[in-house]
Amino acid sequence: MTLRTLGNLGAFILAASAITTFAQQKHAGKTPSPSADPVTLERTFTAGSTSQYRIQVSVRTELEGQQPETIGAKTYVHPFARSAERRIAWRSTVHILSVGSDGAADMEETLNDFSSSTSDASPPGDAEAAKLTKALEEMSADWTTPETRIFRYRELRAGQLLGLESTGVPSIVEASPPLLTLWLLRALRPVVVLPARPISIGDHWQEPRAVSLEGWAEVKGTENGEWLEPAHAVYSAADAEPAVRLLVIQQIQGKIAAGPEKPPEGAADGRFHAESLATLSLSDGHVLAATRSATREITWTLAPVPGLDRPPEFHARLSVQIEIEECHGPCTTNDVRAGN
């Protein structure tokens, strides 16, 4: 399965960020002035060049609910919460193989230097929590086992990726539609989609998105964006590199109408929330650093229980947090800085 086959859903959740600047100011190393006439920034590739990034990923699964219990003539509810977290880190080396006449580039990405750890925040001896932990470990086992993973794809000047296979993400088990898996295909890579919007520091926008999801009804989607000044100087190997940040927030919500997540009684609602804060170079549009997160949450409202004021609710959340940082010099796990 490639990105070309992901359909309208992929087109929405893969849209990440945008940035524009003036050609003259870009070459002069200055931050664009909001009062000047902006132009659209596109990625500029140099055949044969190589960049290295350190990537840290945290996958967390949570289950919260209420367990009814009847004692005599009264019914009580006992709230519970279980969670487990898996952290994975690796080094990504991105090599530009060639640049076509249209300015797009054929890329080769090599992943190695994997490390991982697991934590369990649930009460000791909780068998159900142990199952969550084991499931997370099994999901990422195939991703951290090989010493090296190599992927090839084509990156357009506007930041879209073509030809990236679904094996380019860890195996996250989620019911259809696989919202997190689709989002991760782009989010795990130092890339940003560059729509044709002029830069204006502090400018905020919100746009509706048409989304169709299998098994979901009454689906609504929105995307919010805002351009921000960099929090601090981002240094290249030579000197301070002019940069700008872009915040993008994407949201999808709907009702579960069919599929394994629909309860036999009661109702279920689905929600997907993703954020990306990327620091981008004004010289060629490449990613200097990025912080990204996404949550897929299902809320089940069960049938009314006699003796309770409200029907019991259960919440299942699968979340991912990502830190991406360009390396300067040796690129090891300890090199990662909070760039955003």
C-alpha positions in Angstrom: 0.0 0.0 0.0 1.4 3.4 -1.0 0.3 6.9 -0.1 -1.2 7.2 -3.6 -3.8 4.6 -2.5 -4.8 6.2 0.8 -7.6 8.4 -0.6 -9.2 11.5 0.7 -8.5 10.6 4.4 -4.8 10.3 3.7 -4.8 13.6 1.8 -6.3 15.3 4.9 -4.3 13.9 7.7 -1.0 13.9 5.8 -1.3 17.7 5.2 1.2 19.1 7.7 2.4 22.6 7.3 3.3 25.6 5.1 5.8 28.4 4.9 6.6 31.2 2.5 9.3 33.9 2.3 10.7 36.5 -0.1 13.4 35.4 -2.5 15.7 38.3 -1.8 15.4 38.1 2.0 15.8 34.4 1.9 19.1 34.6 0.2 20.1 37.5 2.4 19.4 35.4 5.5 16.7 37.7 6.9 13.3 36.9 8.4 10.5 38.0 6.0 8.7 41.3 6.7 4.9 40.9 7.0 4.5 44.2 5.1 6.4 43.0 1.9 4.8 41.0 -0.9 5.4 37.3 0.0 6.1 34.5 -2.4 5.6 30.8 -2.0 8.5 28.7 -0.6 9.2 25.4 -2.2 11.7 22.8 -1.2 15.0 23.1 -2.9 17.0 19.9 -3.3 20.7 19.3 -4.0 21.5 15.9 -5.5 24.0 14.0 -3.4 23.4 15.9 -0.1 22.7 14.0 3.1 21.0 15.0 6.4 20.8 13.2 9.7 18.0 13.3 12.2 17.4 11.8 15.6 13.8 10.7 16.1 12.1 9.8 19.3 8.6 8.2 19.5 6.4 7.5 22.4 3.3 5.3 21.9 0.8 5.2 24.8 -2.4 3.2 25.2 -5.0 4.0 27.9 -8.3 2.5 29.0 -10.6 4.3 31.4 -14.0 3.2 32.5 -16.6 2.5 35.2 -17.3 -1.0 36.5 -20.9 -1.3 38.0 -21.3 -3.4 41.1 -24.6 -4.1 43.0 -24.5 -4.5 46.7 -27.8 -5.2 48.3 -30.4 -2.8 46.8 -27.8 -0.3 45.6 -25.6 -0.1 42.5 -22.2 1.5 42.6 -19.6 2.3 40.0 -15.9 1.8 40.5 -13.7 3.9 38.2 -10.6 2.3 36.8 -7.7 3.5 34.6 -5.0 1.4 32.9 -2.1 2.6 30.7 1.1 1.5 29.2 3.8 3.4 27.2 6.5 2.3 24.7 9.4 4.6 23.7 11.4 4.0 20.6 14.3 6.1 19.2 16.4 5.8 16.0 18.6 7.7 13.7 17.3 8.7 10.2 19.8 9.4 7.4 18.1 11.0 4.4 20.1 11.0 1.2 19.0 12.8 -2.0 19.7 10.4 -4.8 18.7 12.6 -7.7 16.7 15.7 -8.6 14.4 15.7 -11.7 13.6 18.4 -14.2 10.5 19.3 -12.2 12.6 19.9 -9.0 11.3 16.8 -7.2 13.8 14.5 -5.6 14.3 10.7 -5.3 15.1 10.1 -1.6 16.7 7.2 0.2 16.0 7.0 4.0 18.1 4.8 6.2 17.0 4.0 9.8 19.4 2.5 12.3 20.7 2.9 15.9 17.4 1.7 17.4 16.6 1.8 21.1 13.4 1.1 23.1 11.9 0.9 26.6 8.5 0.2 28.1 6.7 1.7 31.2 3.5 0.7 33.0 1.7 3.3 35.1 -1.1 1.0 36.2 -1.4 -0.5 39.8 1.0 -3.5 40.4 -0.5 -6.9 39.8 -3.2 -5.6 37.4 -3.5 -8.4 34.8 -5.4 -6.3 32.3 -2.7 -3.6 32.4 0.0 -6.3 31.8 -1.9 -7.2 28.7 -1.7 -3.6 27.4 2.1 -3.5 28.1 2.6 -6.8 26.3 0.6 -5.7 23.3 2.7 -2.5 22.9 5.9 -4.5 23.1 4.7 -6.9 20.4 3.5 -4.1 18.2 7.0 -2.5 18.0 9.1 -5.6 18.2 9.4 -6.0 14.4 10.4 -2.3 14.1 13.3 -2.4 16.5 14.7 -5.9 15.7 16.5 -5.2 12.4 19.8 -3.2 12.6 18.9 -1.2 9.5 15.7 -0.3 7.6 15.9 1.4 4.1 13.0 3.2 2.4 12.9 5.0 -1.0 10.3 7.5 -2.0 9.9 10.7 -4.1 9.5 14.1 -2.5 7.9 16.9 -4.5 8.9 20.5 -4.1 5.7 21.2 -2.2 6.5 18.4 0.3 4.2 15.6 -0.8 5.6 12.1 -0.7 5.0 9.4 -3.4 5.8 5.7 -3.2 6.3 5.4 0.6 5.1 1.9 1.6 3.0 1.2 4.7 6.0 -0.7 6.2 7.5 2.7 6.8 5.8 2.9 10.2 5.8 0.6 13.3 3.0 -1.9 13.4 0.3 -0.2 15.5 -2.8 -2.3 15.9 -5.9 -0.2 15.5 -9.4 -0.9 14.2 -10.4 0.5 10.8 -10.1 3.3 9.8 -6.3 3.3 10.7 -6.1 7.0 11.4 -2.8 6.9 13.4 -1.1 4.6 10.9 -1.9 7.0 8.0 -0.8 10.0 10.0 2.5 8.3 11.1 3.6 7.7 7.5 4.4 11.4 7.2 4.8 12.4 10.8 7.8 10.1 11.4 9.7 11.9 8.6 11.4 15.3 8.5 9.0 16.6 5.8 6.4 19.3 5.6 3.7 19.9 3.0 4.0 23.5 1.7 0.6 24.8 0.6 0.4 28.0 -1.5 -0.2 30.4 1.4 1.8 33.5 2.2 3.6 33.8 5.5 2.3 36.2 8.1 3.7 35.8 11.6 0.8 35.5 14.1 -1.8 34.9 11.3 -4.2 32.1 12.3 -6.6 30.3 10.0 -9.2 27.5 10.3 -10.6 25.6 7.4 -13.2 22.7 7.3 -12.1 19.4 5.7 -14.3 16.9 4.0 -13.6 13.5 5.4 -15.2 10.1 4.7 -14.4 7.2 7.1 -15.5 3.6 6.8 -17.8 2.7 9.6 -18.1 6.3 10.9 -21.2 8.6 10.4 -21.7 12.4 10.8 -18.0 12.9 10.3 -16.6 16.5 10.6 -13.0 17.6 10.1 -11.2 20.9 10.6 -7.6 22.2 10.2 -6.2 25.1 12.1 -2.8 26.7 11.4 -0.6 29.5 12.6 2.8 30.8 11.7 5.1 31.7 14.6 8.6 33.1 15.0 11.2 30.6 16.1 11.5 30.2 19.8 15.3 30.7 19.6 18.1 30.7 17.0 18.4 27.3 15.3 22.0 26.7 14.4 23.3 25.1 11.3 26.8 23.7 11.0 28.1 27.1 10.1 26.0 29.8 11.6 22.6 30.8 12.9 20.0 29.7 10.3 17.0 31.9 9.6 13.9 29.9 10.4 10.2 30.1 11.1 7.8 27.8 13.0 4.4 26.5 11.8 1.7 25.1 14.1 -1.0 22.9 12.5 -3.9 21.3 14.4 -6.1 18.7 12.7 -9.3 17.3 14.1 -11.8 14.6 13.0 -14.8 13.5 15.0 -17.8 11.3 14.2 -20.2 8.6 15.5 -19.3 4.9 15.2 -22.0 3.4 13.0 -20.5 0.0 12.1 -17.5 -2.2 12.7 -15.8 -3.9 15.7 -15.8 -0.6 17.7 -19.6 -0.3 17.6 -21.1 -1.8 20.9 -24.1 -4.2 20.7 -26.0 -1.8 23.0 -25.4 1.9 23.6 -23.4 4.3 21.4 -19.8 5.0 20.5 -18.1 8.2 19.4 -14.7 8.6 17.7 -12.2 11.4 17.8 -8.8 12.1 16.1 -6.7 15.0 17.2 -3.2 15.8 15.7 -0.8 18.6 16.2 2.5 19.5 14.5 4.9 22.3 15.5 7.7 22.4 12.9 10.8 24.7 12.7 11.6 25.2 9.0 14.6 26.7 7.3 14.0 29.8 5.3 16.8 28.9 2.9 15.4 25.8 1.4 12.3 24.8 3.4 13.8 21.7 5.0 12.8 20.7 8.6 15.2 21.7 11.3 13.1 20.3 14.2 9.5 19.2 14.9 7.3 18.2 17.7 4.2 16.2 16.7 1.4 14.3 18.5 -1.8 12.5 17.7 -4.5 10.8 19.6 -7.2 8.4 18.5 -10.0 8.1 21.1 -13.1 6.0 21.2 -15.8 6.7 23.8 -18.4 4.0 24.5 -21.6 5.0 26.3 -23.3 1.7 27.4 -26.9 1.0 27.9 -28.5 2.4 31.1 -27.9 0.3 34.3 -30.7 0.2 36.9 -29.7 2.1 40.0 -27.2 4.5 38.2 -27.9 8.1 37.4 -26.0 7.9 34.1 -25.0 5.1 31.7 -21.4 3.8 32.2 -18.8 5.2 29.9 -15.5 3.7 28.7 -12.6 5.6 27.0 -9.9 3.9 24.9 -7.0 6.2 23.7 -4.1 5.4 21.5 -1.6 8.3 21.4 1.7 9.0 19.7 4.3 11.7 20.5 7.2 12.4 18.2 10.4 14.5 18.5 12.5 15.2 15.4 15.8 17.1 15.5 18.4 17.6 12.9 21.8 16.4 14.0 25.0 18.4 13.7 28.1 16.3 14.3 27.7 12.8 15.8 24.1 11.7 15.9 23.3 9.6 18.9 20.3 9.1 21.3 21.7 11.7 23.7 22.0 14.4 20.9 18.2 15.1 20.9 17.3 18.5 22.1 13.9 20.1 22.6 14.0 22.2 19.5 10.4 23.2 19.8 
